[in-house]
Amino acid sequence: MRIADNKAIPIYNKYYKRYAARVRVKQIKEDAFKKWKYQVIALRDDCADGKITVEEYIQWMEDSFPNRKPKT
């Protein structure tokens, strides 16, 4: 699969930037970020392989942010 065809890559980049920004302002600890990054890369690969949907990947990303209220 070409990277351009992988819909999970831009989603990963968007949320990675958000999470990294929170680490920079010390809202999230570095070790929590490393754990999150490991999980999100595994899920990104699952999404690229069709094991989970893009919607499931986005939902996991949204739910993974601490102190965030779930959308209703």
C-alpha positions in Angstrom: 0.0 0.0 0.0 1.3 3.4 -0.9 1.5 6.0 1.9 -0.6 8.4 -0.2 -3.4 5.8 -0.1 -3.2 5.3 3.6 -6.0 7.3 5.3 -4.6 6.6 8.7 -1.4 8.7 8.2 -3.0 12.1 8.1 -5.2 11.2 11.1 -2.1 10.1 13.0 -0.2 13.3 12.1 -3.1 15.5 13.2 -3.4 13.9 16.6 0.3 13.4 17.1 0.8 17.2 16.8 -2.0 17.8 19.3 -0.6 15.4 21.8 3.0 16.6 21.3 1.9 20.2 21.9 0.4 19.2 25.3 3.7 17.5 26.2 5.6 20.7 25.4 3.4 22.8 27.7 3.7 20.1 30.4 0.0 19.3 30.3 0.9 15.6 29.6 4.0 13.8 30.9 6.6 12.5 28.5 6.2 8.9 29.7 2.5 9.0 29.0 3.2 10.4 25.6 5.6 7.6 24.8 3.0 5.0 25.9 0.3 6.7 23.8 2.6 6.9 20.8 3.3 3.2 20.9 -0.4 2.4 21.1 -1.4 4.8 18.3 1.3 3.5 15.9 0.0 0.0 16.4 -3.6 1.1 15.8 -2.5 3.2 12.7 -1.1 0.0 11.3 -4.2 -1.9 12.1 -6.3 0.8 10.4 -4.0 0.6 7.3 -4.4 -3.2 7.2 -8.2 -2.9 7.5 -8.4 -4.5 11.0 -10.2 -1.4 12.3 -12.1 1.3 10.5 -11.0 4.9 10.0 -13.9 5.9 12.2 -12.8 3.6 15.0 -9.3 4.9 14.8 -10.5 8.5 15.0 -12.7 7.6 18.0 -9.8 6.0 19.8 -7.7 9.1 19.2 -10.5 11.4 20.6 -11.0 9.2 23.6 -7.2 8.9 24.3 -6.9 12.6 25.3 -7.0 13.1 29.1 -9.4 15.5 30.6 -11.6 15.6 27.5 -15.3 15.2 27.6 -16.7 12.6 25.2 -18.8 14.0 22.3 -22.5 13.3 22.7 
